[in-house]
Amino acid sequence: MKHFSSLVLFLLLSLAALPVVAAPAPLKDVVAALEKGYAGLQDVQADFSQKTTIAAIKREQQGGGEVMLKRPASATAMFRFNYSKPKQQIVSNGKQVWFYAVDSKQVMVNSVSAMFAGGNSIALTYLTGIGHVSRDFSVSFASESQDKSGNYHLELTPKKPSAALSRLQLTVLGEAVEQLRSSGDVKNVFPVVASVVHDAAGNQTRIDYSRARVNKGIADGKFNFKIPQGVQVINQ
């Protein structure tokens, strides 16, 4: 009996020592944390890793580097992807977009308006942080709503699907959601941990973000591109 009493006491003490796990947030709070965070985003610079799966040939391509995004108050958002692998750059000053493939010594140039006219507006506006989730998407939790770190997985279906974007998956920082629930505010204005874009052909591109530095005042000059000498320029 003494051993039994000791065992019961041990179990009770063990249960008392377990951390209190917060109940999962409702979907509306996760979406609100995402939208409220982006509302305060002026610019962000982050490291990223990317994996693209090409459905037709069942092949994966991996890369990574650094991304910069900026949202001027009265202009189209600007972005810059500096890939360390493969060696390439994708740059936009809000008017023009340059795609520079270093190894092939080619620069493809297009206007932002032409890219938007191609049915990619939702993908591009969300990429640059100016999309409105509730307006542009039907949102639900993924089959696994949270990961082991407490981050939330969302499934987003565009209300106007395009060839470039048929489905979007986002992982939202759990800490940002808890901030919103406890204080009504979000300090993590870039609360996206990862994104997965699915296109109409079945291809998917996953990007994981890390070391995000927000609202540091990135200069506009970072989003201009000077075409190197000796490269082929392709205007689209």
Rosetta blueprint (number, residue, H / E / L):
1 M L
2 K H
3 H H
4 F H
5 S H
6 S H
7 L H
8 V H
9 L H
10 F H
11 L H
12 L H
13 L H
14 S H
15 L H
16 A H
17 A H
18 L L
19 P L
20 V L
21 V L
22 A L
23 A L
24 P L
25 A L
26 P L
27 L H
28 K H
29 D H
30 V H
31 V H
32 A H
33 A H
34 L H
35 E H
36 K H
37 G H
38 Y H
39 A H
40 G L
41 L L
42 Q L
43 D E
44 V E
45 Q E
46 A E
47 D E
48 F E
49 S E
50 Q E
51 K E
52 T E
53 T E
54 I E
55 A L
56 A L
57 I L
58 K L
59 R E
60 E E
61 Q E
62 Q E
63 G E
64 G E
65 G E
66 E E
67 V E
68 M E
69 L E
70 K E
71 R L
72 P L
73 A L
74 S L
75 A L
76 T L
77 A L
78 M E
79 F E
80 R E
81 F E
82 N E
83 Y E
84 S E
85 K E
86 P L
87 K L
88 Q E
89 Q E
90 I E
91 V E
92 S E
93 N L
94 G L
95 K L
96 Q E
97 V E
98 W E
99 F E
100 Y E
101 A E
102 V L
103 D L
104 S L
105 K L
106 Q E
107 V E
108 M E
109 V E
110 N E
111 S E
112 V H
113 S H
114 A H
115 M H
116 F H
117 A H
118 G H
119 G H
120 N H
121 S H
122 I H
123 A H
124 L H
125 T H
126 Y H
127 L H
128 T L
129 G L
130 I L
131 G L
132 H L
133 V H
134 S H
135 R H
136 D H
137 F E
138 S E
139 V E
140 S E
141 F E
142 A E
143 S E
144 E E
145 S E
146 Q E
147 D L
148 K L
149 S L
150 G L
151 N L
152 Y E
153 H E
154 L E
155 E E
156 L E
157 T E
158 P E
159 K L
160 K L
161 P L
162 S L
163 A L
164 A L
165 L L
166 S L
167 R E
168 L E
169 Q E
170 L E
171 T E
172 V E
173 L L
174 G H
175 E H
176 A H
177 V H
178 E H
179 Q H
180 L H
181 R H
182 S H
183 S H
184 G L
185 D L
186 V L
187 K L
188 N L
189 V L
190 F L
191 P L
192 V E
193 V E
194 A E
195 S E
196 V E
197 V E
198 H E
199 D L
200 A L
201 A L
202 G L
203 N L
204 Q E
205 T E
206 R E
207 I E
208 D E
209 Y E
210 S E
211 R E
212 A E
213 R E
214 V E
215 N L
216 K L
217 G L
218 I L
219 A L
220 D H
221 G H
222 K H
223 F H
224 N L
225 F L
226 K L
227 I L
228 P L
229 Q L
230 G L
231 V L
232 Q E
233 V E
234 I E
235 N E
236 Q L
